[in-house]
Amino acid sequence: MDSSFLIECIGYLGSFLVLVSFLMTSVVKLRIVNTIGSIIFMVYALIIRSYPTALMNLCLVLINLHILWKMGNAGKEYEITRVEHDDAFLEYLLNRYHDDIKLCFPGIAYSFDDADYYYIITCEGKPVGLVIGKGDKAELELLLDYTIPEFRDFSIGRFMVNRFTSDGFRKLVYRGPDVNHKKYLDKMGYVKTEEGYVKEL
């Protein structure tokens, strides 16, 4: 195979990854994919001896790594507010993220009138998650545990587990669809049983 063709493929791959990164809603994934693309494109630029392009991509890599490091070391500060089932802002958020919730939880019953607990999670005042459940302190069944795309790094899950523990809940149970949720449940320490996914607190 012609070496010049392989070199061009390296350049196209780097460019493709850089462009694709800007389509991602997760800032962390955007930075990671952009870094990989910039490294590949930097290699391409060095091969063809385009040193200004290589230098620019090196700077992009360093910027991305610096921002990723800052994000990894700056803990997000979450707040949680319990609301009533007929809360207008809760209804707005359920409507606002209806399509994404359906995408995350295929087949979910989108009716939460029988729930006992309704929570809105915020980060610096921005609503970033919804938790709806029913039951009591002995066992809380999670009907919805939703996080907006930009904050799906498990930090909200850890925050909620700590909060529920401090509030006196003893067990969390999830019986909903797990097609796109299993990785999160495993990461949070839920155990699959006959009654669903269970986490002892």
N, C-alpha and C positions, 0 to 999 in steps of 0.2 A: 504494500500500500504506500502511496506517495506520502513522504514525510510532511510536505507542505500542506497536504489535506488534513493530516492529524493535527498540525499546529493550528490551522484554521478552526478545527473542531473544538480545540481547547478555548480559543477566543470566543466562539459562539456559546459554549457551555457557560463560561464565566459571565458573559453578557446576559444570558437567559436567566441564570440564578439571581443576578442583581435585580433584573426587572421583576421576576416573580416575587422576590422578597417584598416589594412595595404593594403587593396585592394581599398581604397577610394582615389579619386584624390583630393578632398577638404581637406586641412590641418585641417580646423576647425572641419569638421565632423569626420575626423580620430581621432583627440584628444578627442572629445566628446564620441564617441563609445568606444575608447580604455579605457577611464576613467570608463565608465559604466562596461565594461568587467573586468577591474582590480578590481573594488569594489566587484563585484560578486565573482570573484576568491579569493579575500582576505577573504570574508566571508566563502567561502568553506575551505580555508586553516586554518582559526580559528576553524571551526567545527571539522576538522580532526587533529587539534593541530599541524599543520605544521607551526610553528611560523616564520622560515626563509622565507618561501614562502609568508606568510601574510605580513611580513615586506617589502619584495621586491615589492609586489603589492601596499602597502601603499605608498612607494616611487614613484612608477609610477603614482599613482593618484595625488600626490603632484606636481610632475614634469609637468604632463598634465595641471593641474589647473593653475600653474604658467605661462606656455606658453600661455594658453588661455587668461589669464588676461593681459599678455603683448601684445598679438595680439589685444585684445579689446581696449587697451589704446594707442596703437601706430597707429596713422592714416596713411593710405597709401598715398603716394604722387604720384599723377597721372599727366601725361602730355599728351597733345593731339596735333596731327599734321595733318593738312589738306593736302591731296595729290590729284593728278589728277587721272582720271579714268584709265589711262594706266600706272600708277606707278608700277614698277616691284615688289617692296616689297609688295604692296597691293595684287597683283596677286598671289604672293607666299603664303601669309597668307590665302587667299581665297582657294587656292588649299590645303594648309597644313591642314586646319580645315574643309575641305569640308564635310567629313562624319559626324563630330560632329554638324556642322551647320544644315545639313539635319535632323539629329536626334532631334535637339532642335526645329526646325521649319519645321515639316512635311508638304510637299507639297509646300514649298517655291519656287517661281520662281527664279532660280539661275542665273539671268541675271540682271545686274545693269547698263547697258550702258546708260539708260535714266536718271540716277541720276545726281544731281547737286552738292552734297556734299559727300566727301569721307574722313573719319577720321580714323586714327590709334591711339589707346590709349596705352600708355606705363606706366610701373611702374618700376622705377629704370632702365630704358633702355630696359626692357623686354616688347615685344608686348603682351598686355593682352586683347585687345578688338577692335572691328571694328564697326563703325557706318556709315551707308550709307543712304542718304536721298535725296528727291527731293522737290522742292518748292521754297519758298522765306521766307523773314523774318516774313511775316504775318502767314504763315502755312508751317511747315516742315513735310512732310510725311516720316516716318522712314521705309525704305525698309529692313534694317537689323540693329539690335541692339544686337550684339553678344559679349559675354564674355567667355574667356577660363574657363574650369571647376574649376581651382584652385582659381579663383577670383569671384566666384558667391556668393557674400555676400551682394549684393545691393550697395556696396560702389561706384562702377563705375557708376551705374545708378544715384546716388545722385550727383556725380561729373559732369556727363553730363548735368543733369537738371540745375545745377548752372551755368555751362559754357554756355549753350544755352541761359539762361536768361540774363547773362552778355553780350552776343554777340548780343542781341536785338531781338531774336526770340520771337514771341508772342504766338505760339500754336504748340504743337507737336501732330501728328496724326499717329496711327499705325493701318493698315488694314490687316496685315498678319495673319498667323495661330497663334492661342493662346492656343493650346492644352497643351504645356509645358511652356507657357509664361505668363499665366494669373496671377499667384501668383506675379510675378515680376511687371506686369503692375499695379496690385492693390496696391502693396507696394509703387510704385512710384507715386501713386495718379492719375492714368489715370481713366477716366470715360467712360464706354461703352455707345456709342450712335449709331444712325443709320449710321453715317459716319465712325464708327470704334471706337477705343479707343482714347480718346482725353484728353490732359493735357494742360490746360491754364497756361501760364508762366507770 
